[in-house]
Amino acid sequence: MDIKAGELFKFGYINGHTPSLNNKVGLYLGEAFIHRDDGVVVENHRVLMVGSSTPATIDRRLLRWMHPYDPNEEK
């Protein structure tokens, strides 16, 4: 993934069940690993979507739809 913590990104169209993420802009906050008692480490990531005041945890499988955001490309 080309996006680093503190950078803006934009999700592409994921699917019809994710209207809160499809084509939306957010701030990538970084990795958020979960270390379970059984020794398994789950790779998650934290994002703050534009318009939201609460960061969200996303699964690593969503990273493929995240692209660096350039506001100049929107014009």
N, C-alpha and C positions, 0 to 999 in steps of 0.2 A: 504494500500500500504506500502511496506517495504522500500521504497526509500525515503531518506531525501534530502533536498536541499543541493547541493554541491556534490552529489554522481553521479557516472556514472550508466547508465542503458542501456538496449538494448530492442528495440521493437521486438516482435515476428512478424510472418507474419500476417498482418491485413486483407488485401484483395487486389485484383488486381488493385484497384483504388488509392492505396497509395504507389507507388514505392519509393517515397522519404522518407518513414518511415519504410517500411518492412525490418526487420532484421538489422536495423541501430542502431548505438551507439550514445548516447548523454549525456549531463549533465543536470540533473534536477535542475532547478532554484527555484522552489517553487510555491506556490499558487498565483493566480492572479485574485482575485475576481473583478467582475464588479458590481457596485452598480447603478442600473438604477433609473431614476427619479420617476418611478412608485412604488418604494420600493422593487422591485424584485432584489435579489442578485444572480448573475450567477457565478457558480464555474468553473473557468478555471485554467490552469496551464501553466507555462513557461518552455521551454526547449531550449537548444542550441545543435543542432545536430553537430556531428563531421564533419568538412569541411565547416560549415556555419559560417558567421561572424555576423549574425543577429538572435537573439532569436525568437522563434516562440511561439505563444499561442495555446494551444491544449484544447480541450473539455475534461471534466472529464471522458467521456465514453472511451477515449483511454487509461486510466490508467490500464485497465485489461490486456493490451498487453505489459506493461512495466515490465521488470524484472531486478534485480540487475545484473550489468555487472562485470564479472571476466575475465580479459584478459588471465589468465592461462588456462581457459576452452577452449579457441579458438585454442590451440596448439594441 
